Amino acid sequence: MKKAFNFREFLADNAVVLIFVVITLASIPLSGLSLFSITQEILTRIGRNCFLVFSLILPIMAGMGINFGMVLGAMAGQIGLIFAVDWNIVGVPGLIFASLIAVPIAALLGWLAGYILNRARGREMVTGYILGFFMDGFYQLIVLYFMGFLIPVHSLNITLSRGYGIRNTLTLDSVRQSLDQLIPLHIGGMVIPLANYLVIAVLCLFIIWFRRTKLGQDMRAVGQDQAVAHAAGIPVDQTRIIAIVISTILASLGQLIFLQNMGNVATYNAHKQTGFFAAAAILVGGASVSKATIPNVFIGTVLLHLMYIVVPRAGINLFGNAMIGEYFRDAFSYAVIALALVLHAWRKRANAESARSGLRGELRWKIRGLKDAGTAGSGA
């Protein structure tokens, strides 16, 4: 029987998406930007950011929530880029070289993160967030002191004047937009980075295929109920670690795609907000900390970055100050994460209460049935 439409449930499930749709629709005419320029910018940002957002799907599927520890993968990607720039490997080969360095580091960091998160079961998101801050200290130590001192760095152009440590900002001229310009597609005056979209399409196919594998089914089972999964013979801890490892590796590759598009890297800061922006995007797309799909990634990336494009310009036109728009943008971005977490907690509590009410009602019927049976037996 088809379930009747419940407007209240619809609002609860799509509150975040609806809020962003209203904000962006109201801001577009106020921004004064043309539809052409908005579309061009959105197409560029989809190719630049989607890969990072996709790295969050598998941990959510495994019941570990938003992987804020994905910043560990971003750090690994930046280390790979530093070596690619130091060795002056140009173009797509430079990105491949950076990937070969970043992936093993990301896998090791992902295993470490997964091991720690298993010890913080039920508190994975906040633990991953703090773990990112913790590992950032080691990253700073390696990049600021070890590189050029213990780790050989050949190019004096990327080191500090003292002879060791990497400069605050690196220009990525050797790999700048190398993937974007590999297969440029021109349609109606707009330039679409087709190679980026092909890479994202391959990742989508991988996720669809992975969900159908035994490991993917195990992750879904672990995400639904760890006790049942353990009783079924699924190695719960190992499956959760694998989800984090894959997520961290994808984050390192996503950071490479993001930075090659930007053309420069803030060595000590570029990775810090990676998890926050990716989490905001997937939550804006309608995902929750317990369920995420491929459409959630695309919808969220479009809506979030559409707001990033139009709100600051709307702030200029309304208040004569772009910073007003920046403040609104940051406020809404943080608010969407808070709202999504609150809705998840509310829904989880409501479901638990509903389940308890159902059990109490069933128990009452059983007790009443036993009493009726006892009465009938006495009468006989």
N, C-alpha and C positions, 0 to 999 in steps of 0.2 A: 504494500500500500504506500502510495506516495505521501511523503511527509508534508504537512501544511506549512506554508511560508510563515515564518515568525520574524516580524520586523525587528523586535528587540534583539533576537539572536543575531540577525543580519548586522545591526549596528554594532553589537559587541565584537563580532568577528572582523568587521571591516572599518572600525572606528579610525584607526591610524591612516588607512588609505584615503578614507573620505575627508579627513582633516587636511591632508596634503593636497588633495584634488581641489578643495575649496580655496586653500591658500594660494596655490599656483594659478588657478583660473582668475582669481581676483588680482593677482600681481602682474599677469601678462599684459593687459592693456595699460596698467600704470607704469610699466617698465619702459614703454616706448620702443621696444625692440621689434624688428620685423620678424615675420614668421620664418623667412629664409635664414636669417642669422641664428635664430633659436634652434631651428632644425639642424643646421650645420654643426652647431656646438654640441647638441645632444648626441648626434651620430658619432662625433669624435669622442665624447665622454663615455659612451657605451663601450666602444672599442678599447678605451683606456682603463676602465674601472671594473667591468663585469667579471673578469677573471678572478680578481681579488674577492669579490662577493661570492662567487661560486665555491671558494674554499671553505665556506661556512656550512655548506649543506650536509656533508657527511657527519660531522660531530653532532649536529642537530638530530639527524636520523638515528644516531647511536644513543640518543638520550642525554647528551652532555651539554646541551644548550649552546649559546653563542660562544665560539672559541675566540675569546679575546687574546688568547696566547698566540694567535696567528702573527703577532708582531715579531715573534722569533723567526718565522719564515721570511718576513720583510727584512730583518737584519741580515739573514743569510744571503738574500738576493743582493743587498747593497754591498756586502763583502765581495761577492762574485763580480759585481760591476767595477769595484775599485781595482781588482786585478786585471779585468779586461781593459780598463783605461790605462793602467800602468804598463801593460804589455802592448798597448796600441793596436789591438785587434779590431779591425774596422768592420762596420755593417752587421749583417745577420750573423756571420761567424763570431763576432764579438759577443753577441747575445747568447749564442750556443755555448761559447767558452765560459761565459759568466754562469750559465745554467749548470754546466758540468761541475763548477766549483760550489754553487749554491745548493744544489739538490742534496749531496751527501751531508753538508752541514745542517740543512733543514731537517733531514731525516733523523740525524742524531739529536738535534734539539727537540724534534717532535716526539721522539721516544722518551726523552727525559721529561717533557711536559706531560705526556700520557701517563707515565709512571707516577708522577706527583699528583695528577688529577685523580688517579685511582685511589690515592690515599686521602683525597678530599672529596669523597663521594657525596653528592648532593649539594656541594658548594663549588662546582667546577667553574662557573663563570667568574665569580669574584676571585677565586684562586688563580685562574688564568690571567686575569687582569693584573693582579699583584705580581705574578710570575714574570709578566712582561716588563714591569718596572725593575724587578730583581735582575733579570738577564740583561737589561739595558746597561747596567753598571759594568758587566763583563764586556759587552760590546764597546762601550766607551773606552775601557782600559785597553782593549786590543787595538782599536783604531787610533786612539790618541797617543799611546805609548809604545805598544809592541810593533806596529807597522813602521818599518824603517829602522827599528832598533833591534828587535829579535827576528821579525819577519822581513825578508828582503823586499825593498821597494826600489825600483830602478829609476823611475821618472822623478826628477826634482820639481816638476811642475805641479805635482799633486801633494807634495809633502810640505810641512811647515818650515819656516826659515831656520829653525833649530836643527833640522836635518832628519827628524823622525816625527811621526804623527801625520795624519791626513788633514788637508785643509778643510775649513768649515763648509765650503761649497765647491763641488766639482762640476765642471762642464763636461757633458757627455758627447762631445763633438764626434767622437769615433763611432758611436752607436746611435746618435740622435735620430729619432724617428725612422730608424732603419727598417723596422717591421711595418710601420705605417705606410711608408713609401715603397714597399716591396711590390704590392699589387694595388696601385691607386685606381679607384673607380670614379669616373667623372659622370655625374648625372645632373643635368639642369643647372650647371654651375657649382654644384656641391661636390666635395671630394670625400669619398667614403674609403676608409682604410680597410680594404677588403681582406688583406692578410690577417688582420686582427680578428675580423669576424669569422674567418675560416678556423682560426685557432680556438675561438670560443665555441664554434659549432662542434669541433672535435671533442672539446671538453664536455659539451652537453651530451654527445653520443656516448662518451665514456661513462658519465654518471648514469645515463639510462641503462647501459649495459651492466654497469657495476651493481646496480640495484637488483638485477635479476640473477646475479651470481650467488653462490652459497654464502660467500662472505658478506655480500650485501644483504641477503635475507637474515643472516645472523645479526648484523647491525640493527636491522629493523626490529628483530625480536628482542634484542638487548634494550633498545630504546623504549619498547612497549612495557616490558616487565623483566627486570634483571633476575629476579628469583625464578620465574618460570623458565627463562632462557638457560640459567644455570642447571635447573632440573632436567632440561632437555639435552644436556651435554655440551652446550655451547661455552667455549672459554671466554667468559665475560670480560675479564680484565684485559686479555690479549686483544680481543676485538675492539675494545675502547681505545687501546693504545694505537692500533692500526688506523683507526679513524682519525686520531690526532696527527699521526705521522703523515698521512695522505694530505690532510688539511694544511699542515705546515709546509709541505713540499709545494702544494698548489699556491700557497701564499707567497712563497719565494719567487715562483715563476710569474705570478701576478704583479709583484713589485717590480720585476724586470720590465714587464710590458708597460706598466705605469710610468716608470722613470725614463724609459727610452722615448716615450711620447713627450714628457716634460722637457727633456734635453739637459737637465741638470739635477743634481742631488744635494740636498742639505745633509751632509754626512752624519751629523749628530742628532738630527731632528726628524728626518723624512719618514722614519718608520713609526714614530710614536703615536700618530693618530690613525694608522692604517686599520686597526681593529675597530675603532670607533666608527669611522666612516662606512666600513663594510657592514657592520652590524646595523647602523642606522638605515642603510640602503635596503637590506633584506627585510627588516621589520616594516619599513615604509611600504614594501611590496606586498604586505599582507601575511608574511610568515610570522611564526611565533617561536618561542624558545624550544618548542617540542615538535614543530612541523614546518618544513620548508620545501618548496618545489622550484623547478626551473623558472616557471613564469613569475614567481615572486621576485627572483633576481632581476629580471628585465624590467618589470613594473616598478620595483623599488629604485633601481638605478635611474630610470627615466624621471620619476617623480622627484626624487631627492635632488638630482642635479638640475632639473628644471627650476626648482626652487632656488638653488644656488646661483643660477643665471639671472633670474628675473627679480628676485627680492632686493638685492643690493641696488639695482637700477631703479626699482620702484621707490626705494628709500631716498635716492637722489632727487627724483622728480617730486616726491611728496614733501620731504623735509629739507631738501637742499644739502643733505649729508649722507654719503654712502655708508658711513659707519652705523647709522641707524638700521639700515638693511642688514649689515653684517651681524649686528646684535640680535635682530629678529631671527636671522638664519641659524646662528649658533643656538639660540634659545629653543627653537623648534626642533633642531637636530637632537639636542639632549632630551627634550621633552618626549620625543617619539620613543626613545629607548625606555625611559621611565614609564610611559603609558603602556607600552607593550609588556613590560615586566609586571606592572600592576594588574593588567587584564589577565595575564597568564595565571598569576597567583589567585585572582578572584575566581577565574573559571575552574582552576584546580580545586579550590575550596568548595565551590558550588557543586562540582561533580562528586566530590567525596561526601558532601552532605546528602546529596541525592541518593548515592549508593547506600549510605547508612539508613536513610529513611525507607528505602526499598527493603533492606534486610529486616528493619523493625516491623514493617508491614507484613512481610512474609512470615516472620516469627509469630506475630499475633494470629495470623490465619492458622498456622500449625497448632498453636496452643488451643485455639478455639475448636479446631478439628479434633484434637485429643479429648477435650472436655466433652464435646458432642458424642464422641465414640464411647467415652466412659459412662455418660448418662444413658445412652442407648443400651449399653451392657448391663447397667444396674436395673433398668426397666425390664430387660429380658429375664 
